[in-house]
């Protein structure tokens, strides 16, 4: 992996969820902001909803993310010829973590970074907005830890342990059980 991680040859990261409408979309946006230029993110779902959750888009817009181009799409797009060769695949929902994923060309490293589903939140717009903000913070914390790793110089076994540890992080990186 030492030749990867540059502006001309970034690591490709795929975030997976079942519906590809909220968590994986948020993770894609966060990684493309905080991981650039070393990382380039994508998102997909095993059973895409066909539309991005409007609360996810509203949250990203409120945080000055560009939201054009986001779409709910199948993970099969990334298993086809001509798809970007993936270096990392992270599941962000428990359902996707338990599904049989397609075979990814290049044998990317993978980990489960489960985040509660904000799209399942009920209540007022304020309550739903807070749940989406919590999911965003959890993903941002994990992604910031990940992008700070010396990915190109760490051995594969040590890197896998770190990826798994990141998945066990709680909302507060200083909380008990945090990586």
FENZIWO-V929148 format. One record per backbone hydrogen bond with DSSP energy under -0.5 kcal/mol. CO is the residue of the C=O (numbers start at 1). NH is the residue of the N-H. If there is no record, write none. Layout:
# FENZIWO-V929148
co->[CO;CO]
nh->[NH;NH]
This chain:
# FENZIWO-V929148
co->[1;9;9;11;11;12;12;13;14;14;15;16;17;18;19;21;22;23;24;25;26;27;28;29;30;31;35;35;38;40;42;44;45;45;53;54;55;56;57;58;59;60;60;61;67;71;73;74;75;76;80;84;87;88;89;90;91;92;93;94;95;96;99;102;104;105;109;111;111;116;117;118;124;125;126;127;128;129;130;131;132;133;134;135;136;137;138;139;140;141;142;143;144;145;146;149;150;150;155;156;157;158;159;160;161;162;163;164;165;166;171;172;175]
nh->[4;5;6;13;40;87;88;42;16;90;44;92;46;47;49;53;26;27;28;29;30;31;32;33;34;35;38;39;11;13;15;17;48;75;57;58;59;60;61;62;63;63;65;64;70;73;45;77;78;79;83;86;109;14;111;16;113;115;97;98;98;99;101;104;107;86;89;91;113;118;120;121;128;129;130;131;132;133;134;135;136;137;138;139;140;141;142;143;144;145;146;147;148;148;149;151;153;154;159;160;161;162;163;164;165;166;167;168;168;169;173;175;178]
